[in-house]
């Protein structure tokens, strides 16, 4: 792949993602590290969907006790934090703005009841939900994995000698993930 800079990044990534769309399994196979001629065995550039999803589930399950602790002692009052994020809400929930349903729902939140519910359900409410959705997680990762490989391949082609080049690469990574998100949602 030729060198990529911030100006050509999205075009290069779109080209790679086009190859992914044609044949995701073939794209992964074509981008495997070479098996022969290396003194060491190279790992996959991006984890397999099964390993990736299993790690997500494992890490989420392992974080159950932290989830419970953080849910019971949040850094901010959740309803107040939600109200502070109103600009994002306006962008995402235009219908709620028209009907004023969101503000009414936030005003009715009983923080004591919220905490009682969290305590009653415990950490297992979170971890079992993640475990129960492991098939869904794996399906999402199977769709995401070749796209992330295309992004990584495109990012790896960018120079990173100078601070400005490294900064451009970070911006490109963000824009690339946004493009992948749009593509997965079917947004043109």
N, C-alpha and C positions, 0 to 999 in steps of 0.2 A: 504494500500500500504506500502511495507517495506521502510525503510529509504534509501534515494538516496544520493550518493555523486557524485562529479564531474566525477569520473572515470566511474560510471555506469549510469550517467545522460542520455546520448543519447540513450543508450539501453533501459532504462526505458521509456523514452519519445516515442521512436519508438514503443514500446509495447502498450502504451496508444493510440498512433495515429493509430495503427492497429485496436484497438477496435473502434475508431471513424470511420474508413473507413468501417467497417462491418455494423454499424448501428448508424449514427450520432444522430438521434432523441433518440434512446434507450440509447446512452451514456449520453446524457444530462439528460434524465429522471433518470438514475441510479445514477447520481451524484448530484441530487437536495438535498438541505439541508433537514434534517428531519422535517416534519410538526408537529409531535406530540412530547410531552415530553420536549419542550423547553419553558422556561418562556417568551422568546421573539421570534418574528417571524424573521427568518434569511432570508436575501436577497439571490438572486442567486449569485453563485460564479463568474459568468461571465454574463454580461448583455444579455438580449434576443437580437436576431438579429434586431428586429424592433426598440427596444429602443436604441441599439447601433448605428444603421444607422441613426435614427432620431436625435440623439445627434450630430453625425458627421455633418449632414446637417445643424442643428441649429447653431452649433458653427462656421461652415464655413460661413453661411449667416451673423451671428453676426460679423464676422471678416472682412466683406467686406470693411468697411471704412479704417480699418488698412491696408488691402491689397493694397488699392489705395494709401494711404499715403506712405507706404513702397516701392511700385512700382515706385512712382515718385521721391523718395529720397532714393535710395538704398545705402547700406553701401559700396558696391563695384560696379565698372562698370561691368555690367553683361557679356559683351563680353570678358573683361579681366579675369574675374573670370572663365569663361568657358575655356579659353585658359590655365589657371593655372591648371585646372583639366584634362589635356591632358592624363595623365597616365591611369585614369579611362576610358576615352574615347577609348583609344587604346584597353583596355581589352574588352570593350563592343561593339565596332564598328569596327571590323577588316576590313570590306569591305570599310568603309570610309577611312581608312588608305591607302589602296591600291589605291583608286581613288583620294585621296586628296580632296574630296568634302567638308569635314567639315571645313578645314582651309579656303578654298575659301569662304564658307558661312559666317564664323565669320568675315573675313576681310571686307565683304560688309555691315556689320550692320551699320545702320545710327542711332546713339543714339538719335539725335533730333527727328527723325521720330518715333522711339520707344516711346519716351515720349509723343509726340503728339497723338499717337494712344491710349495710356493708358488714357490720359486725355479725349479724345473724347469718349471712351467706358465707362469710369467711373466704379464705384464699382459694378454696376449691371451686368456687363459683367462676372465678377467672380461668384457672388452669383447665378445668374440665371443658369449658367452652372452647378453648384453644385446641385441646386434644380432640374434641368431637369434630372440629373443622379441619383436621389434618388433611383429608382428601381435597377439600376446597383450596387449602393453602398450597398443596402440591400442584393442583391444576393451574393456579395463578402463576406459580413459579415456573412451571413447564412453559407457559406462554412468555414469561418475562426473561427467562434464562438466555435464550439466543439473542434477544434484543440487548441485554446487558453485555453479552459477549461482543456484539457489533459496536456498542458504545466504547467498551474497553479497547477494542482493536483500533477504533478511530482516535481515541484519546492517546493511545500509545504512539501514534504516528505524529503527534504534536511535539514540537521542540520544548525543552524545559530547562535550558541552560541559565537563562536570566530570570530575575524576579518577575519581570513583565510577562515572560513566556509562561512561567508557572501560574501567574495570576490568570492569564488568558485560558490556560488549561482548566483551572478551577471553574471559571465562568462557563467554559464549554461543557464541563461535566454537568453543571446545573441545567444548562439549556438542553443538553442531550437527554437527561432524565425527564425534563418537561416534554420534549418531543415524543419520547417513548410513552409517557402517560397519555398524551393526546392521541397517539396512534392506537393504543390499547382501548381507548374509549371511542374510537372511530371518528375523532375530530379531525377535520382537514385543515 
